[in-house]
Amino acid sequence: MKQLIELLRAQEEREQIAILIGAVLAFLFVILGVTRFFFELRALLEDIHNKWIRPKDFKVKRTILKAIAKDNETQIVKLRTLRLFRKIESTDIDESPMGVEDGSYPEMLNQFAIPGVVYETHTHQLRVTFRNDEIPKVPEDYTYVSSVVLNATMDHLWGVPGIVASKPVGSESLTVEFFCPPGWRCRKNAMNKPLTKVYRMKVEGSDKEEDREYLPAKHITSDGGSYAFDRAIGEIDWLRVVVKKPPKDADVWVDWFWDEPTEKRYQSFKAAKAKELAQQETQTEAPPVKAEPKPLGAQQQPKTEAPPERMINQLSTFCS
């Protein structure tokens, strides 16, 4: 009888433990369900707000910008994730890449988009047009990739190091990556990571130091170093900057610095280019020699060329 009672007690304890474990799991599932419901409700309310209250076609959630530089050309790849509220057939939120130093637009060797087709408008916008079977449904997240190859030398496009990610960059995150060509090296910190600065301009169009507003360090993750992505080329420098919750209505500037040998190399390129431009301007500004006008019907005198100096000396010696 005593053994039977102990057996029943042990069985009861096991059942209580099983009930407790089941209650904990049920509580966790309820918490997860409530959390998921909260985020889905928030997304639904945001969709309703952007579609009916303050109508807009879409918003940018994430942007990944990658620049692969070579000595004579640069490929810029951009991945965008949009939250669509209305049906769209095209988007032109990306500007054509522009040189920071002189504000020129380099020639595009080729460009493509996946999905869609990309081309440059007369206002220097990159318009991505989607085909009928590529037009996304709404509301949903939609991702596309655009790529352009620029015909520009390294010193012209990247002599002043830095990338400007034009707005809108995304409500969730912005990622910027840059890959240097061989021979161009970044200045690094004690952990052999490239030194970077991430900021926005408080005054649009300004380039003054006092107008810079540096983004919070807790929102920025930086990485990079040297790596042999291609064994035939060897090690090259690269960097990556991830910005969480970037500014909504502002361009984001990501600057880095060349090391001393690379900076000297760029300055030598710059000096040689300035000298070449000065020579071209001098040749252009030289006034052309104009012939004196002659009256109509005037008899043309036969043209006689003066003998060269060496011949004149010989003639004078002979005559004497």
NURO-101659 format. One record per residue (C-alpha): residue number from 1; x, y, z. Coordinates in steps of 0.5 Angstrom, whole numbers, plus 500, padded with zeros to 3 digits. Layout:
// residues N
<nr: NUM | X: X | Y: Y | Z: Z>
...
END
This chain:
// residues 320
<nr: 1 | X: 500 | Y: 500 | Z: 500>
<nr: 2 | X: 506 | Y: 505 | Z: 502>
<nr: 3 | X: 509 | Y: 503 | Z: 495>
<nr: 4 | X: 503 | Y: 505 | Z: 491>
<nr: 5 | X: 502 | Y: 512 | Z: 495>
<nr: 6 | X: 509 | Y: 514 | Z: 493>
<nr: 7 | X: 508 | Y: 511 | Z: 486>
<nr: 8 | X: 502 | Y: 516 | Z: 485>
<nr: 9 | X: 505 | Y: 522 | Z: 488>
<nr: 10 | X: 511 | Y: 521 | Z: 483>
<nr: 11 | X: 506 | Y: 521 | Z: 478>
<nr: 12 | X: 503 | Y: 527 | Z: 480>
<nr: 13 | X: 509 | Y: 531 | Z: 481>
<nr: 14 | X: 511 | Y: 529 | Z: 474>
<nr: 15 | X: 504 | Y: 531 | Z: 471>
<nr: 16 | X: 505 | Y: 538 | Z: 475>
<nr: 17 | X: 512 | Y: 539 | Z: 472>
<nr: 18 | X: 509 | Y: 537 | Z: 465>
<nr: 19 | X: 503 | Y: 542 | Z: 466>
<nr: 20 | X: 508 | Y: 547 | Z: 468>
<nr: 21 | X: 512 | Y: 546 | Z: 462>
<nr: 22 | X: 506 | Y: 547 | Z: 458>
<nr: 23 | X: 504 | Y: 553 | Z: 461>
<nr: 24 | X: 511 | Y: 556 | Z: 460>
<nr: 25 | X: 511 | Y: 554 | Z: 453>
<nr: 26 | X: 504 | Y: 557 | Z: 452>
<nr: 27 | X: 506 | Y: 563 | Z: 455>
<nr: 28 | X: 512 | Y: 564 | Z: 450>
<nr: 29 | X: 507 | Y: 563 | Z: 444>
<nr: 30 | X: 502 | Y: 568 | Z: 447>
<nr: 31 | X: 508 | Y: 573 | Z: 447>
<nr: 32 | X: 511 | Y: 571 | Z: 440>
<nr: 33 | X: 504 | Y: 572 | Z: 437>
<nr: 34 | X: 502 | Y: 578 | Z: 441>
<nr: 35 | X: 509 | Y: 581 | Z: 438>
<nr: 36 | X: 508 | Y: 579 | Z: 431>
<nr: 37 | X: 501 | Y: 582 | Z: 431>
<nr: 38 | X: 503 | Y: 588 | Z: 434>
<nr: 39 | X: 508 | Y: 589 | Z: 428>
<nr: 40 | X: 503 | Y: 587 | Z: 423>
<nr: 41 | X: 498 | Y: 592 | Z: 426>
<nr: 42 | X: 504 | Y: 597 | Z: 425>
<nr: 43 | X: 505 | Y: 595 | Z: 418>
<nr: 44 | X: 498 | Y: 595 | Z: 416>
<nr: 45 | X: 497 | Y: 602 | Z: 420>
<nr: 46 | X: 503 | Y: 605 | Z: 416>
<nr: 47 | X: 500 | Y: 602 | Z: 409>
<nr: 48 | X: 493 | Y: 605 | Z: 411>
<nr: 49 | X: 497 | Y: 612 | Z: 412>
<nr: 50 | X: 501 | Y: 612 | Z: 406>
<nr: 51 | X: 496 | Y: 610 | Z: 401>
<nr: 52 | X: 490 | Y: 614 | Z: 404>
<nr: 53 | X: 491 | Y: 619 | Z: 409>
<nr: 54 | X: 498 | Y: 622 | Z: 406>
<nr: 55 | X: 498 | Y: 618 | Z: 399>
<nr: 56 | X: 505 | Y: 616 | Z: 396>
<nr: 57 | X: 507 | Y: 611 | Z: 392>
<nr: 58 | X: 512 | Y: 608 | Z: 396>
<nr: 59 | X: 518 | Y: 608 | Z: 401>
<nr: 60 | X: 525 | Y: 606 | Z: 401>
<nr: 61 | X: 526 | Y: 601 | Z: 407>
<nr: 62 | X: 534 | Y: 599 | Z: 405>
<nr: 63 | X: 539 | Y: 601 | Z: 400>
<nr: 64 | X: 546 | Y: 598 | Z: 399>
<nr: 65 | X: 551 | Y: 602 | Z: 395>
<nr: 66 | X: 557 | Y: 598 | Z: 392>
<nr: 67 | X: 563 | Y: 602 | Z: 388>
<nr: 68 | X: 568 | Y: 597 | Z: 385>
<nr: 69 | X: 573 | Y: 602 | Z: 382>
<nr: 70 | X: 579 | Y: 601 | Z: 377>
<nr: 71 | X: 584 | Y: 605 | Z: 374>
<nr: 72 | X: 580 | Y: 608 | Z: 368>
<nr: 73 | X: 573 | Y: 606 | Z: 370>
<nr: 74 | X: 568 | Y: 605 | Z: 376>
<nr: 75 | X: 562 | Y: 600 | Z: 377>
<nr: 76 | X: 557 | Y: 603 | Z: 382>
<nr: 77 | X: 551 | Y: 597 | Z: 384>
<nr: 78 | X: 545 | Y: 599 | Z: 388>
<nr: 79 | X: 540 | Y: 595 | Z: 391>
<nr: 80 | X: 534 | Y: 598 | Z: 393>
<nr: 81 | X: 528 | Y: 595 | Z: 397>
<nr: 82 | X: 522 | Y: 599 | Z: 397>
<nr: 83 | X: 515 | Y: 598 | Z: 401>
<nr: 84 | X: 510 | Y: 599 | Z: 395>
<nr: 85 | X: 503 | Y: 603 | Z: 397>
<nr: 86 | X: 501 | Y: 604 | Z: 389>
<nr: 87 | X: 502 | Y: 600 | Z: 383>
<nr: 88 | X: 508 | Y: 603 | Z: 379>
<nr: 89 | X: 511 | Y: 602 | Z: 372>
<nr: 90 | X: 518 | Y: 606 | Z: 374>
<nr: 91 | X: 522 | Y: 610 | Z: 379>
<nr: 92 | X: 527 | Y: 615 | Z: 378>
<nr: 93 | X: 529 | Y: 616 | Z: 385>
<nr: 94 | X: 537 | Y: 615 | Z: 383>
<nr: 95 | X: 541 | Y: 621 | Z: 381>
<nr: 96 | X: 547 | Y: 620 | Z: 376>
<nr: 97 | X: 553 | Y: 619 | Z: 379>
<nr: 98 | X: 557 | Y: 626 | Z: 379>
<nr: 99 | X: 564 | Y: 627 | Z: 381>
<nr: 100 | X: 565 | Y: 631 | Z: 387>
<nr: 101 | X: 571 | Y: 635 | Z: 386>
<nr: 102 | X: 568 | Y: 638 | Z: 379>
<nr: 103 | X: 561 | Y: 637 | Z: 379>
<nr: 104 | X: 561 | Y: 633 | Z: 372>
<nr: 105 | X: 557 | Y: 627 | Z: 370>
<nr: 106 | X: 562 | Y: 622 | Z: 367>
<nr: 107 | X: 560 | Y: 618 | Z: 361>
<nr: 108 | X: 556 | Y: 611 | Z: 362>
<nr: 109 | X: 559 | Y: 605 | Z: 358>
<nr: 110 | X: 554 | Y: 601 | Z: 360>
<nr: 111 | X: 548 | Y: 600 | Z: 365>
<nr: 112 | X: 543 | Y: 595 | Z: 367>
<nr: 113 | X: 537 | Y: 593 | Z: 372>
<nr: 114 | X: 534 | Y: 587 | Z: 375>
<nr: 115 | X: 529 | Y: 587 | Z: 374>
<nr: 116 | X: 527 | Y: 592 | Z: 369>
<nr: 117 | X: 531 | Y: 597 | Z: 364>
<nr: 118 | X: 535 | Y: 603 | Z: 367>
<nr: 119 | X: 537 | Y: 609 | Z: 363>
<nr: 120 | X: 539 | Y: 616 | Z: 364>
<nr: 121 | X: 534 | Y: 622 | Z: 363>
<nr: 122 | X: 536 | Y: 629 | Z: 361>
<nr: 123 | X: 535 | Y: 631 | Z: 368>
<nr: 124 | X: 541 | Y: 626 | Z: 370>
<nr: 125 | X: 536 | Y: 621 | Z: 373>
<nr: 126 | X: 537 | Y: 614 | Z: 373>
<nr: 127 | X: 530 | Y: 611 | Z: 371>
<nr: 128 | X: 528 | Y: 604 | Z: 372>
<nr: 129 | X: 522 | Y: 602 | Z: 368>
<nr: 130 | X: 519 | Y: 595 | Z: 369>
<nr: 131 | X: 516 | Y: 591 | Z: 364>
<nr: 132 | X: 508 | Y: 589 | Z: 365>
<nr: 133 | X: 510 | Y: 582 | Z: 368>
<nr: 134 | X: 515 | Y: 585 | Z: 373>
<nr: 135 | X: 510 | Y: 590 | Z: 376>
<nr: 136 | X: 510 | Y: 588 | Z: 383>
<nr: 137 | X: 503 | Y: 587 | Z: 387>
<nr: 138 | X: 501 | Y: 592 | Z: 393>
<nr: 139 | X: 502 | Y: 592 | Z: 398>
<nr: 140 | X: 509 | Y: 589 | Z: 399>
<nr: 141 | X: 516 | Y: 589 | Z: 399>
<nr: 142 | X: 520 | Y: 590 | Z: 392>
<nr: 143 | X: 527 | Y: 589 | Z: 391>
<nr: 144 | X: 531 | Y: 591 | Z: 385>
<nr: 145 | X: 538 | Y: 592 | Z: 383>
<nr: 146 | X: 541 | Y: 598 | Z: 378>
<nr: 147 | X: 548 | Y: 598 | Z: 376>
<nr: 148 | X: 552 | Y: 603 | Z: 372>
<nr: 149 | X: 559 | Y: 603 | Z: 369>
<nr: 150 | X: 563 | Y: 610 | Z: 369>
<nr: 151 | X: 568 | Y: 612 | Z: 364>
<nr: 152 | X: 573 | Y: 616 | Z: 369>
<nr: 153 | X: 580 | Y: 615 | Z: 371>
<nr: 154 | X: 581 | Y: 614 | Z: 379>
<nr: 155 | X: 584 | Y: 620 | Z: 380>
<nr: 156 | X: 578 | Y: 624 | Z: 377>
<nr: 157 | X: 573 | Y: 621 | Z: 380>
<nr: 158 | X: 576 | Y: 618 | Z: 387>
<nr: 159 | X: 582 | Y: 623 | Z: 388>
<nr: 160 | X: 577 | Y: 626 | Z: 394>
<nr: 161 | X: 575 | Y: 620 | Z: 397>
<nr: 162 | X: 568 | Y: 620 | Z: 399>
<nr: 163 | X: 561 | Y: 617 | Z: 397>
<nr: 164 | X: 555 | Y: 621 | Z: 397>
<nr: 165 | X: 548 | Y: 617 | Z: 398>
<nr: 166 | X: 543 | Y: 621 | Z: 395>
<nr: 167 | X: 536 | Y: 621 | Z: 399>
<nr: 168 | X: 532 | Y: 617 | Z: 400>
<nr: 169 | X: 537 | Y: 612 | Z: 403>
<nr: 170 | X: 532 | Y: 608 | Z: 407>
<nr: 171 | X: 528 | Y: 608 | Z: 413>
<nr: 172 | X: 531 | Y: 602 | Z: 416>
<nr: 173 | X: 539 | Y: 601 | Z: 414>
<nr: 174 | X: 544 | Y: 604 | Z: 409>
<nr: 175 | X: 550 | Y: 600 | Z: 407>
<nr: 176 | X: 556 | Y: 603 | Z: 403>
<nr: 177 | X: 562 | Y: 599 | Z: 400>
<nr: 178 | X: 568 | Y: 601 | Z: 396>
<nr: 179 | X: 573 | Y: 597 | Z: 393>
<nr: 180 | X: 580 | Y: 600 | Z: 391>
<nr: 181 | X: 584 | Y: 599 | Z: 385>
<nr: 182 | X: 591 | Y: 596 | Z: 386>
<nr: 183 | X: 596 | Y: 602 | Z: 389>
<nr: 184 | X: 590 | Y: 606 | Z: 392>
<nr: 185 | X: 591 | Y: 605 | Z: 400>
<nr: 186 | X: 586 | Y: 607 | Z: 405>
<nr: 187 | X: 589 | Y: 610 | Z: 412>
<nr: 188 | X: 587 | Y: 605 | Z: 417>
<nr: 189 | X: 587 | Y: 605 | Z: 425>
<nr: 190 | X: 590 | Y: 601 | Z: 430>
<nr: 191 | X: 586 | Y: 595 | Z: 428>
<nr: 192 | X: 588 | Y: 596 | Z: 421>
<nr: 193 | X: 581 | Y: 598 | Z: 419>
<nr: 194 | X: 580 | Y: 604 | Z: 414>
<nr: 195 | X: 578 | Y: 611 | Z: 418>
<nr: 196 | X: 571 | Y: 613 | Z: 416>
<nr: 197 | X: 567 | Y: 619 | Z: 417>
<nr: 198 | X: 559 | Y: 619 | Z: 417>
<nr: 199 | X: 555 | Y: 625 | Z: 417>
<nr: 200 | X: 549 | Y: 629 | Z: 414>
<nr: 201 | X: 549 | Y: 637 | Z: 412>
<nr: 202 | X: 545 | Y: 641 | Z: 416>
<nr: 203 | X: 545 | Y: 646 | Z: 410>
<nr: 204 | X: 544 | Y: 643 | Z: 403>
<nr: 205 | X: 549 | Y: 644 | Z: 398>
<nr: 206 | X: 554 | Y: 647 | Z: 403>
<nr: 207 | X: 561 | Y: 644 | Z: 404>
<nr: 208 | X: 563 | Y: 647 | Z: 410>
<nr: 209 | X: 566 | Y: 643 | Z: 416>
<nr: 210 | X: 561 | Y: 647 | Z: 421>
<nr: 211 | X: 555 | Y: 645 | Z: 417>
<nr: 212 | X: 557 | Y: 637 | Z: 418>
<nr: 213 | X: 552 | Y: 633 | Z: 423>
<nr: 214 | X: 556 | Y: 627 | Z: 425>
<nr: 215 | X: 551 | Y: 621 | Z: 425>
<nr: 216 | X: 551 | Y: 617 | Z: 432>
<nr: 217 | X: 556 | Y: 612 | Z: 433>
<nr: 218 | X: 551 | Y: 607 | Z: 436>
<nr: 219 | X: 548 | Y: 607 | Z: 429>
<nr: 220 | X: 554 | Y: 606 | Z: 425>
<nr: 221 | X: 558 | Y: 599 | Z: 424>
<nr: 222 | X: 565 | Y: 600 | Z: 420>
<nr: 223 | X: 569 | Y: 594 | Z: 417>
<nr: 224 | X: 574 | Y: 593 | Z: 412>
<nr: 225 | X: 582 | Y: 592 | Z: 411>
<nr: 226 | X: 586 | Y: 589 | Z: 405>
<nr: 227 | X: 584 | Y: 582 | Z: 402>
<nr: 228 | X: 586 | Y: 579 | Z: 395>
<nr: 229 | X: 579 | Y: 578 | Z: 392>
<nr: 230 | X: 582 | Y: 576 | Z: 386>
<nr: 231 | X: 589 | Y: 572 | Z: 386>
<nr: 232 | X: 591 | Y: 575 | Z: 380>
<nr: 233 | X: 591 | Y: 582 | Z: 382>
<nr: 234 | X: 593 | Y: 581 | Z: 389>
<nr: 235 | X: 591 | Y: 585 | Z: 396>
<nr: 236 | X: 586 | Y: 591 | Z: 395>
<nr: 237 | X: 583 | Y: 595 | Z: 400>
<nr: 238 | X: 576 | Y: 595 | Z: 402>
<nr: 239 | X: 571 | Y: 598 | Z: 407>
<nr: 240 | X: 564 | Y: 597 | Z: 409>
<nr: 241 | X: 559 | Y: 602 | Z: 413>
<nr: 242 | X: 553 | Y: 600 | Z: 415>
<nr: 243 | X: 548 | Y: 606 | Z: 418>
<nr: 244 | X: 542 | Y: 604 | Z: 422>
<nr: 245 | X: 536 | Y: 608 | Z: 422>
<nr: 246 | X: 539 | Y: 613 | Z: 417>
<nr: 247 | X: 536 | Y: 620 | Z: 416>
<nr: 248 | X: 530 | Y: 620 | Z: 412>
<nr: 249 | X: 530 | Y: 627 | Z: 408>
<nr: 250 | X: 538 | Y: 628 | Z: 407>
<nr: 251 | X: 544 | Y: 625 | Z: 403>
<nr: 252 | X: 549 | Y: 621 | Z: 407>
<nr: 253 | X: 556 | Y: 623 | Z: 406>
<nr: 254 | X: 561 | Y: 617 | Z: 408>
<nr: 255 | X: 568 | Y: 620 | Z: 407>
<nr: 256 | X: 575 | Y: 616 | Z: 408>
<nr: 257 | X: 582 | Y: 618 | Z: 407>
<nr: 258 | X: 588 | Y: 616 | Z: 403>
<nr: 259 | X: 594 | Y: 614 | Z: 406>
<nr: 260 | X: 600 | Y: 618 | Z: 405>
<nr: 261 | X: 603 | Y: 615 | Z: 399>
<nr: 262 | X: 597 | Y: 615 | Z: 395>
<nr: 263 | X: 595 | Y: 622 | Z: 397>
<nr: 264 | X: 602 | Y: 624 | Z: 394>
<nr: 265 | X: 600 | Y: 620 | Z: 388>
<nr: 266 | X: 594 | Y: 624 | Z: 387>
<nr: 267 | X: 597 | Y: 630 | Z: 388>
<nr: 268 | X: 602 | Y: 629 | Z: 382>
<nr: 269 | X: 596 | Y: 627 | Z: 378>
<nr: 270 | X: 593 | Y: 633 | Z: 380>
<nr: 271 | X: 599 | Y: 637 | Z: 378>
<nr: 272 | X: 600 | Y: 634 | Z: 372>
<nr: 273 | X: 593 | Y: 635 | Z: 370>
<nr: 274 | X: 593 | Y: 643 | Z: 372>
<nr: 275 | X: 599 | Y: 644 | Z: 368>
<nr: 276 | X: 596 | Y: 640 | Z: 362>
<nr: 277 | X: 590 | Y: 645 | Z: 362>
<nr: 278 | X: 594 | Y: 651 | Z: 363>
<nr: 279 | X: 598 | Y: 649 | Z: 356>
<nr: 280 | X: 591 | Y: 648 | Z: 353>
<nr: 281 | X: 589 | Y: 655 | Z: 355>
<nr: 282 | X: 595 | Y: 658 | Z: 353>
<nr: 283 | X: 595 | Y: 655 | Z: 346>
<nr: 284 | X: 587 | Y: 657 | Z: 345>
<nr: 285 | X: 588 | Y: 664 | Z: 348>
<nr: 286 | X: 594 | Y: 665 | Z: 342>
<nr: 287 | X: 591 | Y: 670 | Z: 337>
<nr: 288 | X: 591 | Y: 668 | Z: 330>
<nr: 289 | X: 595 | Y: 672 | Z: 325>
<nr: 290 | X: 591 | Y: 675 | Z: 320>
<nr: 291 | X: 593 | Y: 677 | Z: 313>
<nr: 292 | X: 592 | Y: 685 | Z: 311>
<nr: 293 | X: 587 | Y: 685 | Z: 306>
<nr: 294 | X: 588 | Y: 687 | Z: 299>
<nr: 295 | X: 584 | Y: 691 | Z: 294>
<nr: 296 | X: 580 | Y: 687 | Z: 289>
<nr: 297 | X: 584 | Y: 687 | Z: 283>
<nr: 298 | X: 591 | Y: 688 | Z: 286>
<nr: 299 | X: 597 | Y: 685 | Z: 282>
<nr: 300 | X: 600 | Y: 679 | Z: 287>
<nr: 301 | X: 607 | Y: 680 | Z: 288>
<nr: 302 | X: 611 | Y: 674 | Z: 287>
<nr: 303 | X: 613 | Y: 671 | Z: 294>
<nr: 304 | X: 620 | Y: 671 | Z: 295>
<nr: 305 | X: 623 | Y: 667 | Z: 301>
<nr: 306 | X: 629 | Y: 670 | Z: 305>
<nr: 307 | X: 635 | Y: 665 | Z: 305>
<nr: 308 | X: 636 | Y: 662 | Z: 311>
<nr: 309 | X: 642 | Y: 665 | Z: 316>
<nr: 310 | X: 647 | Y: 659 | Z: 314>
<nr: 311 | X: 646 | Y: 661 | Z: 306>
<nr: 312 | X: 647 | Y: 668 | Z: 308>
<nr: 313 | X: 653 | Y: 667 | Z: 311>
<nr: 314 | X: 656 | Y: 663 | Z: 306>
<nr: 315 | X: 654 | Y: 668 | Z: 300>
<nr: 316 | X: 657 | Y: 674 | Z: 304>
<nr: 317 | X: 664 | Y: 670 | Z: 305>
<nr: 318 | X: 664 | Y: 668 | Z: 297>
<nr: 319 | X: 662 | Y: 676 | Z: 295>
<nr: 320 | X: 668 | Y: 678 | Z: 300>
END
